[in-house]
């Protein structure tokens, strides 16, 4: 699955008539500026499915399904984003050519899912965990990689971004030159957390940090304190909680909440 150029996606958007597209699957009736019909995604007797021709979006008030032409076709026909784009392109006469980048293809799919979530009034959560053959095991938590991953998630529309606590390792040689040349402070976890938060639209996105595997209480409290001091919005500590007795877990969580107050 490759990347579809933005200009191709926009050309398809400009040519697709969402009312005509959905009208092939749903019997729509005009209702002022909208068109209404029975939702194709759940059973209902009273129409709650709305199509807005001006904004080229749809929304069901019964099941909260919503989105645009791409997301409608993806959901109705069980297609990936590139498959939906190719089909819509065929219908409106726009040739769709993809690059060979699987990663950017996934970006496109996430972007469309983000638009669908936002159209339904939902927040978007992205677990921004870098993995793959292009980075080393240490690189998965490297400060340059974590900061970049968080920024990409923000650019793709995430409201909430989950990352791992970054180490002081720098994975990329080009990034190392910048960090060292600009003397970016990354010696402490607090400094590294602050850098990741700044990379996520300078704190205008909620950035939370995973707690990792089981550790003793003081080690977790020290990490949580550093995250708080660096401007992090919270910690996910499910495994650390579940691996303790109920009594110990409640005390443990109460202390963490006190730290974040």
N, C-alpha and C positions, 0 to 999 in steps of 0.2 A: 504494500500500500504506500503510494508516494504522495508528495505534496502537490496540491492543486493551486496554481497561482491565484493571488487575491483578485486580480483583474478578471480572471475567468469566472470566479465565484460571483463577483459583482455583476458581470454581464448576464449570468443566469438569473440572478435576483431581479435585474431590471426587466427581463423579458417574461419571466413567469407570472401568470395571473393565478394567484392563490385560490380565488373563488372558483375559477374554471377547473383548476387541478383537483381541489377537494370535491367539487361538484360531480366528478366522475365516480366518486365513492359514496357520497352522502347527498341525499335530497335536501338542498338548501332553499330556504325562503328568505326573501328580503325582509329585513326588520330595521328600518331606518338606515343608518350608515353601515350596519352589520348584516350578515346573513346567518341564519340559524338553522340547525338541523339536529337529528339524533346523533349522539356521539358514536363514532365507529370503534372506540376503544373500551367502552363498557356498555352494558345493557341499561336502557332507560326508556321510559314511555313519554316523558315530557322533554322536549328539546332543551338542552343546556349547552350545546356546542355552538360556539360563535366564531365567525370568520370576519376579520376586519380588512376590507379591501384597501383602505387608505394606507394602513400600516403594514399590510401583507403578513399578518400573523393570525393564528387561531388560538382559541382557549376554550376549554370545557370547564364549566363551573360545577360539574358533577364529579369528575375524577381528577381535575387539575392538569390534565394533559394540555400542552401548549407548545408553541414554537412557530416556525416558518415553513416554507415549502420543503426545505431539506429535511427538517426534523419530522414533518408529517410523513414524508415518503419513507424515511428511515424506520419510523415506528410502525407504519401501516404495512409495509412490505418486508420488514425485518432486514433492512439493508444497512451496510456501513455508510459512513459519510461519502467516501469516494464513489461507491456504487450509486448512491442517490444522486450525487452530482453528475455522474455520467448519464444516468437516465434522464434527469431534467435537462441536461445539455442537449441530449438527442432530441427531446421533445421541442425545444425552442430554437434549435439550430446553432448551438454553441459547441464548438469542438473542445473537448476536455483532454488535456495532456498532463500527465503527472511526471514528477521527477522520481528518482529512485530512492528518495529518503523515506524510510519507514517512520522515523521519529517525527518528521514534520507532518506526515500524514496523520499520525496520532494527535498532533497539535490541532489540526483542522477538525478532527472529530470531537476533541474536547471543547473547542471553541463553539461548535454547534450545540453541544449538550449544555454548555454554559448559557447560551442564548435561550434555549428551551427552558432551563431552570428559572432564569430571570423573568421570562414571559409569564411564568406561573407565580412569581413573587417569592421564589425560593432562594436561599443563600447557597453559594457554591463552595464546596469544600474540596481541596486538592491535596492529596498526600504527595508531596514533592520529594520523592526518594530516588535519587539518581542511581541507576544500575546499568550494567551492560558491559560488553567486551571493550568498550572504548575507554574505560577507567579502571584503575586498580581497586582492590578491596579497600585500601586506605582512602582512595579517592572518593568513595561513597560518602564519606563524612568530611572531606577536605573543605576548608573554608571557602575557597574560590568556587568549588562545585556547588556547595550548599547555597551560597549567596546567589549564584546564577540560577539554580533550580527554583529558588523562591521568587526571583524576579520574573522568570518565565511564567510561573503560575499566576502571578499578579497580572501580567500582561494578557494572559488568556482569560481573565475575568474572575479569578477566584476571590471570594470574600474572606475565606478562612484558609490558611496555608499551614500544613503540618510538615515539619522538617525534623531531622535528627540534630541533636546538639553538635555543632561543628568542631572539628579538631583544628589544631594550628598547622596541619599539613596543607601544603599547596600542591595541587596535582599538576597543573599546567605550567610549563616553563614561561610562556608568554604572560600568564597571570602573575607569576612570581616576580617578574621584572616590574610590573605595575605596583604590586603590593610593597615591594622593597623600595622602589623609586619614589613612590608617594608616601612612604612610611605609614601605611595603613595599620593602625593598632590592632593586633590579633593575638597578643601574648596570653591573655586571660580569656576564660569562657565568657565573662561579662562583655569583654570587648568584641568577641566574635559574634555573640548574640546580637549586640547592638548593630554590627555591620550587616547581618542578615536582615534584621528588621528594617534598616535603612534601605536595603536593596529591594524591599517589598513596598515600593512607593513611599519610602520614608515614614513608615509607621501608619500609613493610611489603609493598611490591610491587617487583619488579625492573624498574627503569626504565633503558632503554638509549637511546642517541642515534645518529641517523644521521650519517654523515660527509660527506654532500653530494658535490658534484663534485670533480674533481681539483684539488688545491692543492699548493703546495710543502711540503716536509717540515716546516719549522719552523712554518708556519701550522697544520698538522694537529697537531703536537706541542703547540703552545700551546693549541689547542682541547681536546685530550684531557686536558691538565693541568687546565684549568678545569673540565671535566666531573668529573674525579676529585675535585678539591677541593670541588666542590659536592655530592658524595655520589652522583653518577651511577654506575651499575653497569658501564658499558662503552660501547664505540662500535662501530657497524657501519661498516666502512670498505672494503667490497668494491671499489667503483669506484676508490678511491684506490690499492688494491693491484693490481688487474688492469691498470691503465694504466701500470704500471711494469714494468721487466724483472724476471725471476725473482730475480736476485741483489739488485737494489735493493729489491724487494718484501719479501724475507726480512729484510733489514736494517731496513727501515721497520717491519715488524710486530714485530720483536724489540724495537725501541726503544719502541713503543707498549705492549707487554706489560710492559716494565720500568717504564714510567710508572704503570701500574695496579697493580703489585705493592705 
